[in-house]
Amino acid sequence: MAFDGYKLLIMPDDIRVSAELKIKLDAFLGRGGKLMLTGESGLNEDGTELLFDIGAKYVGKNEFEPDYLVANDELKPDVTQSPLVMYHASQIIRAETGQSLGKVCNSYFNRTYKHFSSHQHTPNNPNDCQYDCGTLKGNILYLAHPVFSIYRGLGAVAYKQYVVRAIDMILGDEKSLVTNLPSTARVSLMYQEKEDRSILHLLYANTINRGGAMQLSGGNLESQAGSVEVIEELLPLHDVDITLKLAKPVTKATLEPQGKELEVSIDGDKITLKIDEFRCHQMVVLEN
């Protein structure tokens, strides 16, 4: 597929780069695109060399697992000031020409039958923080841990805050949309070329886990049931703020299908609007 039209490409955790993909990514970066790499992403197909200039020397995989993250203030999660345990090992990098995003601290030792700790993992060694947790150089941001896999497995808020702040850092002022919607909401912005207008879709439903493990059998049925997310009530959202950065100026904004015109505040190439209340789904039509 073509990478044109994207401001940022995110390559999560284990995307090895072929020669063909390298050519496409170099062209994307040459046009001003931004690239975020994490973990082993950006390595060649053999996993022996980092193919992009991240402003750091690449050494290899850390022998300590888990290790600990001590991020800079810009990326540090709100929920803890202590070193954050990262349950998958980082790649070892040493910042040289790039901006360091913080440090990786090793544990005192890997927890094995030879070196025992009564906790699930050995505490961090504050005197062994010699590697960097990530770098920013030009249009490339690199995080040394496989952060997406760790968050997918454990779901801790601290991991999410770290990743989101890294994305905000590399995007800078180029974000197309900023909103105070809750994290469980969904938002999409579509452009209709024929009508020369943008359609903003807001979607929100509060889900809850129901059910659990149960063995099913009888007749021709034999399976294992699990939990499922269900929607039992559709609660309204109030005072939704949205700031957009669009390629064309907006002349009119309306709620659809209500046909109600919205007041729009314009500041340079950004517009701000507020939706007093919506339930489940709301469209906003932005006329150019």
Secondary structure as a PSIPRED ss2 file (coil, helix, strand):
# PSIPRED VFORMAT (PSIPRED V4.0)

   1 M C   1.000  0.000  0.000
   2 A C   1.000  0.000  0.000
   3 F C   1.000  0.000  0.000
   4 D C   1.000  0.000  0.000
   5 G C   1.000  0.000  0.000
   6 Y C   1.000  0.000  0.000
   7 K C   1.000  0.000  0.000
   8 L E   0.000  0.000  1.000
   9 L E   0.000  0.000  1.000
  10 I E   0.000  0.000  1.000
  11 M E   0.000  0.000  1.000
  12 P C   1.000  0.000  0.000
  13 D C   1.000  0.000  0.000
  14 D C   1.000  0.000  0.000
  15 I C   1.000  0.000  0.000
  16 R C   1.000  0.000  0.000
  17 V E   0.000  0.000  1.000
  18 S C   1.000  0.000  0.000
  19 A H   0.000  1.000  0.000
  20 E H   0.000  1.000  0.000
  21 L H   0.000  1.000  0.000
  22 K H   0.000  1.000  0.000
  23 I H   0.000  1.000  0.000
  24 K H   0.000  1.000  0.000
  25 L H   0.000  1.000  0.000
  26 D H   0.000  1.000  0.000
  27 A H   0.000  1.000  0.000
  28 F H   0.000  1.000  0.000
  29 L H   0.000  1.000  0.000
  30 G H   0.000  1.000  0.000
  31 R C   1.000  0.000  0.000
  32 G C   1.000  0.000  0.000
  33 G C   1.000  0.000  0.000
  34 K E   0.000  0.000  1.000
  35 L E   0.000  0.000  1.000
  36 M E   0.000  0.000  1.000
  37 L E   0.000  0.000  1.000
  38 T E   0.000  0.000  1.000
  39 G C   1.000  0.000  0.000
  40 E C   1.000  0.000  0.000
  41 S C   1.000  0.000  0.000
  42 G C   1.000  0.000  0.000
  43 L E   0.000  0.000  1.000
  44 N E   0.000  0.000  1.000
  45 E C   1.000  0.000  0.000
  46 D C   1.000  0.000  0.000
  47 G C   1.000  0.000  0.000
  48 T C   1.000  0.000  0.000
  49 E C   1.000  0.000  0.000
  50 L E   0.000  0.000  1.000
  51 L C   1.000  0.000  0.000
  52 F C   1.000  0.000  0.000
  53 D C   1.000  0.000  0.000
  54 I C   1.000  0.000  0.000
  55 G C   1.000  0.000  0.000
  56 A E   0.000  0.000  1.000
  57 K E   0.000  0.000  1.000
  58 Y E   0.000  0.000  1.000
  59 V E   0.000  0.000  1.000
  60 G E   0.000  0.000  1.000
  61 K E   0.000  0.000  1.000
  62 N C   1.000  0.000  0.000
  63 E C   1.000  0.000  0.000
  64 F C   1.000  0.000  0.000
  65 E C   1.000  0.000  0.000
  66 P C   1.000  0.000  0.000
  67 D E   0.000  0.000  1.000
  68 Y E   0.000  0.000  1.000
  69 L E   0.000  0.000  1.000
  70 V E   0.000  0.000  1.000
  71 A E   0.000  0.000  1.000
  72 N C   1.000  0.000  0.000
  73 D C   1.000  0.000  0.000
  74 E C   1.000  0.000  0.000
  75 L C   1.000  0.000  0.000
  76 K C   1.000  0.000  0.000
  77 P C   1.000  0.000  0.000
  78 D C   1.000  0.000  0.000
  79 V C   1.000  0.000  0.000
  80 T C   1.000  0.000  0.000
  81 Q C   1.000  0.000  0.000
  82 S C   1.000  0.000  0.000
  83 P C   1.000  0.000  0.000
  84 L E   0.000  0.000  1.000
  85 V E   0.000  0.000  1.000
  86 M E   0.000  0.000  1.000
  87 Y C   1.000  0.000  0.000
  88 H C   1.000  0.000  0.000
  89 A C   1.000  0.000  0.000
  90 S C   1.000  0.000  0.000
  91 Q E   0.000  0.000  1.000
  92 I E   0.000  0.000  1.000
  93 I E   0.000  0.000  1.000
  94 R E   0.000  0.000  1.000
  95 A E   0.000  0.000  1.000
  96 E C   1.000  0.000  0.000
  97 T C   1.000  0.000  0.000
  98 G C   1.000  0.000  0.000
  99 Q E   0.000  0.000  1.000
 100 S E   0.000  0.000  1.000
 101 L C   1.000  0.000  0.000
 102 G E   0.000  0.000  1.000
 103 K E   0.000  0.000  1.000
 104 V E   0.000  0.000  1.000
 105 C E   0.000  0.000  1.000
 106 N C   1.000  0.000  0.000
 107 S E   0.000  0.000  1.000
 108 Y C   1.000  0.000  0.000
 109 F C   1.000  0.000  0.000
 110 N C   1.000  0.000  0.000
 111 R C   1.000  0.000  0.000
 112 T C   1.000  0.000  0.000
 113 Y C   1.000  0.000  0.000
 114 K C   1.000  0.000  0.000
 115 H C   1.000  0.000  0.000
 116 F C   1.000  0.000  0.000
 117 S C   1.000  0.000  0.000
 118 S C   1.000  0.000  0.000
 119 H C   1.000  0.000  0.000
 120 Q C   1.000  0.000  0.000
 121 H C   1.000  0.000  0.000
 122 T C   1.000  0.000  0.000
 123 P C   1.000  0.000  0.000
 124 N E   0.000  0.000  1.000
 125 N C   1.000  0.000  0.000
 126 P C   1.000  0.000  0.000
 127 N C   1.000  0.000  0.000
 128 D C   1.000  0.000  0.000
 129 C C   1.000  0.000  0.000
 130 Q C   1.000  0.000  0.000
 131 Y E   0.000  0.000  1.000
 132 D E   0.000  0.000  1.000
 133 C C   1.000  0.000  0.000
 134 G E   0.000  0.000  1.000
 135 T E   0.000  0.000  1.000
 136 L E   0.000  0.000  1.000
 137 K E   0.000  0.000  1.000
 138 G C   1.000  0.000  0.000
 139 N C   1.000  0.000  0.000
 140 I E   0.000  0.000  1.000
 141 L E   0.000  0.000  1.000
 142 Y E   0.000  0.000  1.000
 143 L E   0.000  0.000  1.000
 144 A C   1.000  0.000  0.000
 145 H C   1.000  0.000  0.000
 146 P C   1.000  0.000  0.000
 147 V H   0.000  1.000  0.000
 148 F H   0.000  1.000  0.000
 149 S H   0.000  1.000  0.000
 150 I H   0.000  1.000  0.000
 151 Y H   0.000  1.000  0.000
 152 R H   0.000  1.000  0.000
 153 G H   0.000  1.000  0.000
 154 L H   0.000  1.000  0.000
 155 G C   1.000  0.000  0.000
 156 A C   1.000  0.000  0.000
 157 V H   0.000  1.000  0.000
 158 A H   0.000  1.000  0.000
 159 Y H   0.000  1.000  0.000
 160 K H   0.000  1.000  0.000
 161 Q H   0.000  1.000  0.000
 162 Y H   0.000  1.000  0.000
 163 V H   0.000  1.000  0.000
 164 V H   0.000  1.000  0.000
 165 R H   0.000  1.000  0.000
 166 A H   0.000  1.000  0.000
 167 I H   0.000  1.000  0.000
 168 D H   0.000  1.000  0.000
 169 M H   0.000  1.000  0.000
 170 I H   0.000  1.000  0.000
 171 L H   0.000  1.000  0.000
 172 G H   0.000  1.000  0.000
 173 D H   0.000  1.000  0.000
 174 E H   0.000  1.000  0.000
 175 K C   1.000  0.000  0.000
 176 S C   1.000  0.000  0.000
 177 L E   0.000  0.000  1.000
 178 V E   0.000  0.000  1.000
 179 T E   0.000  0.000  1.000
 180 N C   1.000  0.000  0.000
 181 L C   1.000  0.000  0.000
 182 P C   1.000  0.000  0.000
 183 S C   1.000  0.000  0.000
 184 T C   1.000  0.000  0.000
 185 A C   1.000  0.000  0.000
 186 R E   0.000  0.000  1.000
 187 V E   0.000  0.000  1.000
 188 S E   0.000  0.000  1.000
 189 L E   0.000  0.000  1.000
 190 M E   0.000  0.000  1.000
 191 Y E   0.000  0.000  1.000
 192 Q E   0.000  0.000  1.000
 193 E C   1.000  0.000  0.000
 194 K C   1.000  0.000  0.000
 195 E C   1.000  0.000  0.000
 196 D C   1.000  0.000  0.000
 197 R E   0.000  0.000  1.000
 198 S E   0.000  0.000  1.000
 199 I E   0.000  0.000  1.000
 200 L E   0.000  0.000  1.000
 201 H E   0.000  0.000  1.000
 202 L E   0.000  0.000  1.000
 203 L E   0.000  0.000  1.000
 204 Y E   0.000  0.000  1.000
 205 A C   1.000  0.000  0.000
 206 N C   1.000  0.000  0.000
 207 T E   0.000  0.000  1.000
 208 I E   0.000  0.000  1.000
 209 N E   0.000  0.000  1.000
 210 R E   0.000  0.000  1.000
 211 G C   1.000  0.000  0.000
 212 G C   1.000  0.000  0.000
 213 A C   1.000  0.000  0.000
 214 M E   0.000  0.000  1.000
 215 Q E   0.000  0.000  1.000
 216 L E   0.000  0.000  1.000
 217 S E   0.000  0.000  1.000
 218 G E   0.000  0.000  1.000
 219 G C   1.000  0.000  0.000
 220 N C   1.000  0.000  0.000
 221 L E   0.000  0.000  1.000
 222 E E   0.000  0.000  1.000
 223 S E   0.000  0.000  1.000
 224 Q E   0.000  0.000  1.000
 225 A E   0.000  0.000  1.000
 226 G C   1.000  0.000  0.000
 227 S C   1.000  0.000  0.000
 228 V E   0.000  0.000  1.000
 229 E E   0.000  0.000  1.000
 230 V E   0.000  0.000  1.000
 231 I E   0.000  0.000  1.000
 232 E C   1.000  0.000  0.000
 233 E C   1.000  0.000  0.000
 234 L C   1.000  0.000  0.000
 235 L C   1.000  0.000  0.000
 236 P C   1.000  0.000  0.000
 237 L E   0.000  0.000  1.000
 238 H E   0.000  0.000  1.000
 239 D E   0.000  0.000  1.000
 240 V E   0.000  0.000  1.000
 241 D E   0.000  0.000  1.000
 242 I E   0.000  0.000  1.000
 243 T E   0.000  0.000  1.000
 244 L E   0.000  0.000  1.000
 245 K E   0.000  0.000  1.000
 246 L C   1.000  0.000  0.000
 247 A C   1.000  0.000  0.000
 248 K C   1.000  0.000  0.000
 249 P C   1.000  0.000  0.000
 250 V C   1.000  0.000  0.000
 251 T C   1.000  0.000  0.000
 252 K E   0.000  0.000  1.000
 253 A E   0.000  0.000  1.000
 254 T E   0.000  0.000  1.000
 255 L E   0.000  0.000  1.000
 256 E E   0.000  0.000  1.000
 257 P C   1.000  0.000  0.000
 258 Q C   1.000  0.000  0.000
 259 G C   1.000  0.000  0.000
 260 K E   0.000  0.000  1.000
 261 E E   0.000  0.000  1.000
 262 L E   0.000  0.000  1.000
 263 E C   1.000  0.000  0.000
 264 V C   1.000  0.000  0.000
 265 S E   0.000  0.000  1.000
 266 I E   0.000  0.000  1.000
 267 D E   0.000  0.000  1.000
 268 G C   1.000  0.000  0.000
 269 D C   1.000  0.000  0.000
 270 K E   0.000  0.000  1.000
 271 I E   0.000  0.000  1.000
 272 T E   0.000  0.000  1.000
 273 L E   0.000  0.000  1.000
 274 K E   0.000  0.000  1.000
 275 I E   0.000  0.000  1.000
 276 D E   0.000  0.000  1.000
 277 E E   0.000  0.000  1.000
 278 F E   0.000  0.000  1.000
 279 R C   1.000  0.000  0.000
 280 C E   0.000  0.000  1.000
 281 H E   0.000  0.000  1.000
 282 Q E   0.000  0.000  1.000
 283 M E   0.000  0.000  1.000
 284 V E   0.000  0.000  1.000
 285 V E   0.000  0.000  1.000
 286 L E   0.000  0.000  1.000
 287 E E   0.000  0.000  1.000
 288 N C   1.000  0.000  0.000
